[in-house]
Amino acid sequence: MNSRKLWSNRIQEQWKDYQKYLRYMFNDHLLIVVIFVIAGGALQYQAWLQTLEPTFPAAMVLSILLALLITRSRTATFLQEADQAFLLPAEVHFRPYFWKSGVYSFLMQLAPLLIVLLVLYGIYDRVEGTQTFLSIFVFIALLKALNIWVRWMVFKERGIGRTYSPFVRYLLNASALYFFLQAEWVFLLIVLGIFLALTIILWSNTKNKLIKWDDLIAEDVQRRYEFYRFANMFTDVPKLKSRVKRRRPLDFLLPGKKGKETAYVYLFARTYIRYGDYFGLTFRLTVIGFVISFMLESVWFMLLATLITIYLTGFQLIPLFKQNAFSLWVRLYPFQAKARIQSFTKFLAGVLAIQLVILSSIFLFHQEWLFFIIAILTGYLFIFFFMKMYIEKRIQKETNMQ
């Protein structure tokens, strides 16, 4: 069996599959919002850099944040569930396959590291600037390569070693990067010496051990699931198998059962809370929007950040409308399709209204009472027109196509 050819076929199949969803994800609406967010964030970030004091712990901040990305070093193997049965006997011939997977994973994971470093280097350069951008990037790239190799070897074992490996690697990565940024060469050599010694010991213990195929397959399934879950925010993903969680403490959020008028609203509320990641998505976007607004100085930028967060939340909750569309029991509901659309827009408007109040409370922290009222009124108008001019038309179009 030609493992190199198999790897090439697997990666082509996956990227062909991904491309079907990427063209929906990076649409005109999202790009406009991203451009506004980047432009506004860049202006605020530049203004904040001017206020930095020489005592700001830039090296510490870079070490803590970059070490998180360096430590997270999964290998994309493109394995499938049937491989455990059909490829296991040929494991000794699959070294080129896994080597190409490691190189691919290394190159793909350098991209987010480069982006984060581009953002954070301004802090370091303004306060300390001991190391150049290129030298830092080369150093974190070497650490990333070492982490991918170590994590691969750790996956040949089970038990306490695999459990504590991320924690140990994070401490070593953060320490090594901090001493490098501070030009503390003696301490850097000590940390790197410990890291390399542990790596050699691990290699010696695992060089003759077989690969845990079931663990690698499960991890690659999880990796693809995370992409499909993200893509599902923008379009339907048939391959996504969402998970149902009881979440009993959130039952108080469910609307009361008041007859057929609220049947669909109750259904959407239960689905929103218990099915998939809709509730978690709203929570994360609300927290991110709140934190961003809190860091902004201009009240107008705060208002803009609030509206953008509401837009992103509403846009990414649209798939909830079709979540139960093909359920037999839902199709038995004695209601017209128009009632379902109206119930969904009513429910979604309620979710966005609650989010609006939470995000607008940031003005109260800054004692901007007038802007709190302006944000509430502007937000409600935005939600109203967003529902009428976009959400209703889009789901009506999707309903007609079914």
C-alpha positions as CSV (number, residue, x, y, z in Angstrom):
1,M,0.0,0.0,0.0
2,N,1.3,3.4,-1.0
3,S,0.9,5.5,2.1
4,R,2.1,8.7,0.4
5,K,-0.6,8.4,-2.2
6,L,-3.2,7.6,0.4
7,W,-2.3,10.7,2.4
8,S,-2.6,12.9,-0.7
9,N,-6.0,11.4,-1.5
10,R,-7.2,12.0,2.1
11,I,-6.1,15.6,2.2
12,Q,-7.6,16.4,-1.2
13,E,-10.9,14.8,-0.1
14,Q,-11.0,16.8,3.1
15,W,-10.2,20.2,1.5
16,K,-12.7,19.5,-1.3
17,D,-15.3,19.0,1.5
18,Y,-14.2,22.1,3.4
19,Q,-14.4,24.3,0.3
20,K,-18.1,23.5,0.0
21,Y,-18.7,25.3,3.3
22,L,-15.9,28.0,3.2
23,R,-17.6,29.8,0.3
24,Y,-20.7,30.2,2.5
25,M,-18.8,31.2,5.6
26,F,-16.8,34.0,3.9
27,N,-19.7,35.7,2.3
28,D,-20.1,39.5,1.7
29,H,-22.0,40.1,5.0
30,L,-19.3,38.5,7.1
31,L,-16.5,40.2,5.3
32,I,-18.0,43.6,5.8
33,V,-18.4,43.0,9.5
34,V,-14.8,41.6,9.8
35,I,-13.4,44.7,8.0
36,F,-15.3,47.0,10.4
37,V,-14.1,45.0,13.4
38,I,-10.5,44.9,12.3
39,A,-10.5,48.6,11.4
40,G,-12.1,49.7,14.6
41,G,-10.0,47.3,16.7
42,A,-6.8,48.5,15.0
43,L,-7.5,52.2,15.8
44,Q,-8.3,51.4,19.4
45,Y,-5.3,49.1,19.7
46,Q,-3.0,51.8,18.3
47,A,-4.4,54.4,20.7
48,W,-4.0,52.0,23.6
49,L,-0.3,51.3,22.7
50,Q,0.4,55.0,23.2
51,T,-0.7,54.8,26.8
52,L,1.6,51.9,27.7
53,E,4.0,52.5,30.6
54,P,7.6,51.2,30.5
55,T,6.8,48.9,33.4
56,F,4.1,47.0,31.5
57,P,5.0,43.2,31.6
58,A,5.0,42.8,27.8
59,A,7.2,39.7,27.8
60,M,5.0,38.0,30.4
61,V,1.8,38.7,28.3
62,L,3.4,37.4,25.1
63,S,4.7,34.3,26.9
64,I,1.3,33.4,28.5
65,L,-0.7,33.9,25.3
66,L,1.6,32.5,22.7
67,A,2.4,29.4,24.9
68,L,-1.3,28.5,24.7
69,L,-1.1,28.2,20.9
70,I,2.3,26.5,21.0
71,T,1.1,23.9,23.5
72,R,-2.1,23.1,21.5
73,S,-0.3,20.9,18.9
74,R,-2.8,18.3,17.5
75,T,-1.7,16.3,14.5
76,A,-4.2,16.2,11.6
77,T,-4.0,12.5,10.5
78,F,-7.1,12.4,8.3
79,L,-7.8,8.9,9.6
80,Q,-11.2,7.4,9.3
81,E,-13.1,4.9,11.6
82,A,-12.5,2.0,9.2
83,D,-8.7,2.5,9.2
84,Q,-8.4,0.8,12.6
85,A,-9.4,-2.5,11.0
86,F,-7.9,-2.2,7.5
87,L,-4.7,-0.2,8.0
88,L,-3.6,-1.5,11.4
89,P,-1.7,-4.5,10.0
90,A,0.2,-2.1,7.7
91,E,1.3,0.3,10.5
92,V,5.0,-0.3,9.9
93,H,4.6,1.1,6.4
94,F,2.8,4.3,7.5
95,R,5.8,6.3,8.7
96,P,5.8,8.5,5.6
97,Y,2.0,9.0,6.0
98,F,2.3,10.3,9.6
99,W,5.4,12.3,8.8
100,K,3.5,14.2,6.1
101,S,0.7,14.7,8.6
102,G,3.1,16.2,11.1
103,V,4.6,18.6,8.6
104,Y,1.1,19.6,7.4
105,S,-0.1,20.2,11.0
106,F,3.1,22.3,11.7
107,L,2.5,24.6,8.7
108,M,-1.2,25.0,9.4
109,Q,-0.6,25.8,13.1
110,L,2.0,28.4,12.2
111,A,-0.6,30.7,10.7
112,P,-2.5,31.5,13.9
113,L,0.8,31.9,15.7
114,L,1.9,34.4,13.1
115,I,-1.3,36.4,13.3
116,V,-1.2,36.6,17.2
117,L,2.4,37.5,17.1
118,L,1.7,40.3,14.6
119,V,-0.9,41.7,17.0
120,L,1.1,41.3,20.2
121,Y,4.5,42.3,18.9
122,G,3.5,46.0,19.0
123,I,3.2,45.7,22.8
124,Y,6.6,44.1,23.2
125,D,8.3,46.4,20.7
126,R,7.0,49.5,22.4
127,V,7.9,48.5,26.0
128,E,11.1,46.3,25.6
129,G,11.9,45.3,22.0
130,T,15.0,43.3,22.9
131,Q,14.3,40.6,20.2
132,T,13.3,41.2,16.6
133,F,10.0,40.0,15.2
134,L,11.8,37.4,12.9
135,S,13.9,36.0,15.8
136,I,10.7,35.6,17.9
137,F,8.8,33.9,15.1
138,V,11.7,31.5,14.4
139,F,11.9,30.6,18.1
140,I,8.2,29.9,18.5
141,A,8.2,27.9,15.3
142,L,10.9,25.7,16.7
143,L,9.0,25.3,20.0
144,K,5.8,24.4,17.9
145,A,7.7,21.7,16.0
146,L,9.1,20.2,19.2
147,N,5.6,20.3,20.8
148,I,4.0,18.5,17.8
149,W,6.7,15.8,18.0
150,V,6.3,15.4,21.8
151,R,2.5,15.2,21.7
152,W,2.8,12.5,19.0
153,M,5.0,10.4,21.2
154,V,2.7,11.0,24.2
155,F,-0.2,9.6,22.2
156,K,1.5,6.2,22.1
157,E,0.9,6.0,25.9
158,R,-2.1,6.2,28.2
159,G,-2.3,7.2,31.8
160,I,-0.8,10.0,33.9
161,G,1.8,10.9,31.3
162,R,-0.8,11.9,28.7
163,T,-2.9,13.6,31.3
164,Y,-0.2,16.0,32.6
165,S,1.7,16.4,29.3
166,P,-0.2,19.6,28.2
167,F,0.3,21.3,31.6
168,V,4.1,20.4,31.7
169,R,4.6,21.5,28.1
170,Y,2.7,24.8,28.7
171,L,5.0,25.7,31.7
172,L,8.1,24.9,29.7
173,N,6.9,26.7,26.6
174,A,5.9,29.8,28.6
175,S,9.1,29.8,30.6
176,A,11.4,29.3,27.6
177,L,9.6,32.1,25.6
178,Y,9.7,34.5,28.6
179,F,13.5,34.0,29.1
180,F,14.1,34.3,25.3
181,L,12.1,37.6,25.2
182,Q,14.1,38.9,28.2
183,A,17.4,37.7,26.8
184,E,18.0,35.6,29.9
185,W,20.2,33.1,28.1
186,V,21.3,31.0,31.2
187,F,17.8,30.4,32.4
188,L,16.7,29.8,28.8
189,L,19.3,27.1,28.4
190,I,18.2,25.5,31.6
191,V,14.6,25.3,30.5
192,L,15.4,24.0,27.1
193,G,17.8,21.5,28.6
194,I,14.9,20.2,30.8
195,F,12.6,20.1,27.8
196,L,15.0,18.2,25.6
197,A,15.9,15.8,28.4
198,L,12.2,14.9,28.9
199,T,11.8,14.6,25.1
200,I,14.7,12.1,24.9
201,I,13.3,10.1,27.8
202,L,9.9,10.0,26.2
203,W,11.4,9.0,22.8
204,S,13.3,6.2,24.5
205,N,10.2,4.9,26.2
206,T,7.9,5.0,23.1
207,K,10.1,4.3,20.1
208,N,9.1,0.7,20.0
209,K,5.4,1.2,21.0
210,L,2.5,1.0,18.5
211,I,0.2,3.8,17.7
212,K,-3.1,4.0,19.5
213,W,-5.3,4.1,16.4
214,D,-8.5,4.4,18.2
215,D,-7.3,7.6,20.0
216,L,-6.0,9.1,16.8
217,I,-9.2,8.4,15.0
218,A,-11.3,9.8,17.8
219,E,-9.2,13.0,17.9
220,D,-9.4,13.5,14.1
221,V,-13.2,13.0,14.3
222,Q,-13.3,15.7,16.9
223,R,-11.1,18.0,14.8
224,R,-13.5,17.7,11.8
225,Y,-16.5,18.1,14.2
226,E,-15.2,21.4,15.4
227,F,-14.9,22.7,11.8
228,Y,-18.4,21.5,10.9
229,R,-19.8,23.0,14.0
230,F,-18.3,26.4,13.1
231,A,-19.5,26.0,9.5
232,N,-23.0,25.2,10.7
233,M,-23.3,28.8,12.0
234,F,-23.4,29.9,8.3
235,T,-25.0,27.0,6.4
236,D,-26.5,23.6,6.9
237,V,-23.9,20.8,7.5
238,P,-25.5,17.3,7.0
239,K,-22.4,15.6,8.4
240,L,-22.7,17.4,11.7
241,K,-24.1,15.3,14.5
242,S,-25.1,17.7,17.2
243,R,-25.3,16.7,20.8
244,V,-28.3,17.0,23.2
245,K,-27.6,18.2,26.7
246,R,-30.3,18.3,29.4
247,R,-29.2,21.6,31.1
248,R,-31.8,21.4,33.8
249,P,-30.6,24.6,35.5
250,L,-31.7,26.5,32.4
251,D,-35.3,25.3,32.4
252,F,-36.5,28.6,34.0
253,L,-35.7,30.3,30.7
254,L,-38.3,28.2,28.8
255,P,-41.5,30.0,28.1
256,G,-44.7,28.8,29.6
257,K,-47.0,26.4,27.6
258,K,-50.0,28.6,26.8
259,G,-51.6,26.6,24.0
260,K,-50.9,26.4,20.3
261,E,-50.0,30.1,20.1
262,T,-46.7,29.4,21.9
263,A,-46.0,25.8,20.6
264,Y,-43.3,26.8,18.1
265,V,-41.8,29.3,20.5
266,Y,-41.5,26.7,23.2
267,L,-40.0,24.2,20.6
268,F,-37.4,26.8,19.5
269,A,-36.6,27.6,23.1
270,R,-36.0,24.0,24.1
271,T,-33.9,23.4,21.0
272,Y,-31.9,26.5,21.7
273,I,-31.1,25.6,25.2
274,R,-30.6,21.8,24.9
275,Y,-29.5,21.0,21.4
276,G,-26.1,21.7,19.8
277,D,-24.2,24.7,20.8
278,Y,-26.7,27.6,20.2
279,F,-26.8,28.7,23.8
280,G,-23.1,28.4,24.2
281,L,-22.5,30.4,21.1
282,T,-24.7,33.2,22.3
283,F,-23.0,33.2,25.7
284,R,-19.5,33.4,24.2
285,L,-20.4,36.1,21.7
286,T,-22.0,38.1,24.5
287,V,-19.0,37.8,26.7
288,I,-16.6,38.7,23.9
289,G,-18.8,41.7,22.9
290,F,-19.0,42.9,26.5
291,V,-15.2,42.6,27.0
292,I,-14.4,44.4,23.7
293,S,-16.9,47.2,24.6
294,F,-15.4,47.5,28.1
295,M,-11.9,48.0,26.6
296,L,-13.1,50.8,24.1
297,E,-12.9,54.4,25.1
298,S,-15.3,56.0,22.6
299,V,-19.0,55.5,23.4
300,W,-19.8,55.5,19.7
301,F,-17.4,52.6,19.2
302,M,-19.1,50.8,22.2
303,L,-22.4,51.3,20.5
304,L,-21.0,49.9,17.2
305,A,-19.5,46.9,19.0
306,T,-22.9,46.2,20.6
307,L,-24.7,46.3,17.2
308,I,-22.1,44.1,15.5
309,T,-22.3,41.5,18.3
310,I,-26.1,41.4,18.0
311,Y,-25.8,41.1,14.2
312,L,-23.3,38.2,14.5
313,T,-25.5,36.4,17.1
314,G,-28.6,36.7,15.0
315,F,-26.9,35.7,11.8
316,Q,-25.3,32.6,13.4
317,L,-28.6,31.5,15.1
318,I,-30.4,31.2,11.7
319,P,-29.7,27.5,11.4
320,L,-31.9,27.0,14.5
321,F,-34.9,27.5,12.3
322,K,-34.3,24.4,10.3
323,Q,-33.1,22.3,13.2
324,N,-36.5,20.4,13.6
325,A,-37.8,21.1,10.1
326,F,-37.7,17.5,9.0
327,S,-38.9,15.9,12.3
328,L,-42.1,13.9,11.8
329,W,-43.7,15.2,15.0
330,V,-43.0,18.8,14.1
331,R,-44.6,18.2,10.6
332,L,-47.7,17.0,12.4
333,Y,-48.2,20.4,14.1
334,P,-51.6,21.8,12.8
335,F,-50.0,25.2,11.9
336,Q,-49.1,26.9,8.7
337,A,-45.5,27.6,7.7
338,K,-46.1,31.3,8.3
339,A,-46.8,30.7,12.0
340,R,-43.5,28.8,12.3
341,I,-41.6,31.8,10.7
342,Q,-43.4,34.3,13.0
343,S,-42.6,32.2,16.1
344,F,-39.0,31.9,15.1
345,T,-38.5,35.7,14.6
346,K,-40.4,36.4,17.8
347,F,-38.1,34.0,19.7
348,L,-34.9,35.2,18.0
349,A,-35.9,38.9,18.7
350,G,-36.4,38.0,22.3
351,V,-32.9,36.4,22.6
352,L,-31.3,39.4,20.9
353,A,-33.2,41.9,23.1
354,I,-31.9,40.2,26.2
355,Q,-28.4,40.3,24.8
356,L,-28.9,44.0,23.9
357,V,-29.7,44.8,27.5
358,I,-26.6,42.9,28.8
359,L,-24.3,44.6,26.3
360,S,-25.8,48.0,26.8
361,S,-25.1,47.8,30.6
362,I,-21.5,48.6,29.8
363,F,-22.6,52.2,29.5
364,L,-23.8,52.1,33.1
365,F,-20.3,51.0,34.2
366,H,-19.0,54.2,32.5
367,Q,-21.9,56.2,34.0
368,E,-23.1,57.1,30.5
369,W,-26.8,57.2,31.3
370,L,-27.9,58.9,28.1
371,F,-26.0,56.5,25.9
372,F,-27.5,53.6,27.8
373,I,-30.9,54.8,26.7
374,I,-29.6,55.6,23.2
375,A,-28.1,52.1,22.9
376,I,-31.4,50.4,24.0
377,L,-33.5,52.4,21.6
378,T,-31.0,52.0,18.7
379,G,-30.6,48.3,19.4
380,Y,-34.4,47.7,19.5
381,L,-34.7,49.5,16.1
382,F,-31.8,47.5,14.7
383,I,-33.4,44.2,15.9
384,F,-36.8,45.2,14.4
385,F,-35.4,46.0,11.0
386,F,-33.0,43.1,11.1
387,M,-35.9,40.7,11.7
388,K,-38.1,42.3,9.0
389,M,-35.6,43.1,6.3
390,Y,-33.3,40.1,6.5
391,I,-34.2,37.2,8.8
392,E,-37.9,36.8,7.7
393,K,-37.0,37.1,4.0
394,R,-34.1,34.7,4.3
395,I,-36.0,31.9,6.1
396,Q,-39.0,32.5,3.8
397,K,-36.8,31.9,0.9
398,E,-35.3,28.8,2.4
399,T,-38.8,27.5,3.3
400,N,-40.0,27.9,-0.3
401,M,-37.0,25.9,-1.5
402,Q,-37.8,22.9,0.7
